[in-house]
Amino acid sequence: MRIALDTNILAYAEGIGDEARCSKAIHLIEQLPSEVILVPAQTLGELFRVLTGKAGRDAKLSREAVISWADSFEVAQSSWDSFQAAMDLSVDHKIQIWDALIMAVAAENKCRLLLSEDLQPGFIWRGITVVNPFDSSFSSFSIGLFGKTHRISSKTKRPAK
């Protein structure tokens, strides 16, 4: 099963936000096998904006962080088809266009889950389900989904902060 990550997951893993969410994001990413993770390019662009804007990090350090994430996981480009699908999502379901683009790219790349705090948990579109990993109900869901057979290997590179 392929899993897409939204910007907030990576931002928390970068230490932007409250300690509980930051810790949970890091733990979650460490538990997921890197080969199942997909990061839409839009997510990385938004992460750069969050790191340089909200967090006030130096642009060069922010660029290094974004490149490290891109080196660690598969990055999916936005296409005209995904942008058209995002516009449909935005119009039909009132989803902000950039969130919709992330969801459309994830669906286009056959992801089954989009981990996001921003979108409505449980929303299903084109075979992809939005899951909020910070929701209290996520822990029981994650135990079944990421059991012992899905542990990340010690060889998997995790981005440095």
C-alpha positions in Angstrom: 0.0 0.0 0.0 1.3 3.4 -1.0 1.0 6.3 1.5 1.3 10.0 0.6 2.4 12.6 3.1 0.9 16.1 3.4 3.0 19.1 4.3 2.0 19.2 8.0 3.5 15.8 8.6 6.9 16.9 7.3 6.7 20.2 9.0 6.1 18.6 12.4 9.0 16.1 11.7 11.1 19.2 11.1 10.2 20.4 14.6 7.6 23.1 13.6 4.7 22.8 16.0 3.9 21.4 19.4 6.2 18.8 20.9 3.6 16.0 20.9 2.8 16.3 17.2 6.5 16.7 16.3 7.4 13.6 18.2 4.4 11.6 16.7 5.3 12.7 13.1 8.9 11.6 13.6 7.8 8.3 15.1 5.3 7.7 12.3 7.9 8.3 9.5 10.4 6.1 11.2 7.8 3.3 11.3 6.7 3.5 7.7 8.8 1.6 5.1 10.4 4.3 2.9 9.4 2.4 -0.2 5.7 2.9 0.5 6.0 6.7 1.1 5.2 9.1 -1.7 5.7 12.9 -1.3 3.9 15.1 -3.8 6.2 17.9 -5.1 3.6 20.3 -3.9 4.2 19.1 -0.4 7.9 19.9 -0.6 7.2 23.4 -2.0 4.8 24.1 0.8 7.4 22.8 3.3 9.9 25.2 2.0 7.4 28.0 2.5 6.6 26.9 6.0 10.3 26.6 7.0 11.3 29.9 5.6 8.1 31.8 6.5 6.4 30.5 9.6 9.6 29.0 11.1 11.9 31.8 9.9 14.6 29.4 8.9 17.4 30.4 6.6 16.5 29.7 3.0 19.7 27.7 2.4 19.0 25.4 5.4 15.4 25.1 4.4 16.5 24.1 0.9 18.8 21.4 2.4 15.9 20.1 4.5 13.6 19.8 1.5 16.2 18.1 -0.6 16.9 15.7 2.2 13.2 14.7 2.2 13.3 14.4 -1.6 16.3 12.1 -1.4 14.6 9.9 1.2 11.3 9.2 -0.5 9.8 9.1 -3.9 8.7 12.5 -5.1 5.7 12.8 -7.5 5.4 15.6 -9.9 2.2 17.5 -10.6 0.8 17.1 -14.1 -1.8 19.0 -16.0 -4.1 16.0 -15.5 -3.6 16.1 -11.7 -4.2 19.9 -11.7 -7.4 19.4 -13.6 -8.5 16.7 -11.0 -7.5 19.1 -8.2 -9.7 21.8 -9.7 -12.6 19.3 -9.8 -11.9 18.4 -6.1 -11.8 22.1 -5.2 -15.1 22.9 -7.0 -17.0 19.7 -6.1 -15.8 19.3 -2.5 -14.7 22.8 -1.5 -11.1 21.7 -0.9 -8.4 24.4 -1.1 -6.7 24.0 -4.5 -3.2 23.3 -3.2 -4.5 20.6 -0.8 -6.6 19.2 -3.6 -3.4 19.0 -5.8 -1.6 17.0 -3.2 -4.6 14.6 -3.0 -4.9 14.4 -6.8 -1.2 13.6 -7.2 -1.4 11.0 -4.5 -4.4 9.4 -6.2 -2.7 9.5 -9.6 0.2 7.6 -8.1 -2.0 4.9 -6.7 -1.7 5.9 -3.0 -4.3 4.4 -0.7 -3.8 6.8 2.2 -3.0 10.5 2.5 -1.7 11.3 5.9 -2.9 14.9 6.6 -4.1 17.0 9.5 -5.6 19.6 7.1 -8.2 17.5 5.2 -11.3 15.8 6.5 -10.4 12.5 8.0 -12.2 9.6 6.3 -12.7 11.5 3.1 -12.3 9.1 0.2 -11.7 10.1 -3.4 -10.5 7.9 -6.3 -9.4 5.2 -3.9 -7.4 7.4 -1.5 -8.5 7.9 2.1 -7.5 10.9 4.2 -6.2 9.9 7.6 -5.3 12.3 10.4 -2.4 10.5 12.2 -2.8 13.0 15.1 -6.4 12.0 15.7 -6.9 9.8 18.8 -8.5 7.1 16.7 -5.4 6.7 14.6 -3.4 4.6 17.0 -5.6 1.6 16.8 -5.8 2.0 13.0 -2.1 2.3 12.7 -1.4 -0.8 14.8 -3.3 -3.0 12.3 -1.8 -1.2 9.3 1.8 -1.0 10.2 2.4 -4.3 12.1 5.7 -5.9 12.7 6.1 -7.0 9.1 6.2 -3.3 8.0 8.9 -2.0 10.2 11.4 0.3 8.6 14.9 -1.1 8.1 17.9 0.3 9.9 19.4 1.1 6.5 16.6 3.6 5.6 17.9 7.1 5.6 15.8 9.5 7.7 16.2 13.2 6.8 18.3 15.2 9.1 16.8 18.3 10.7 
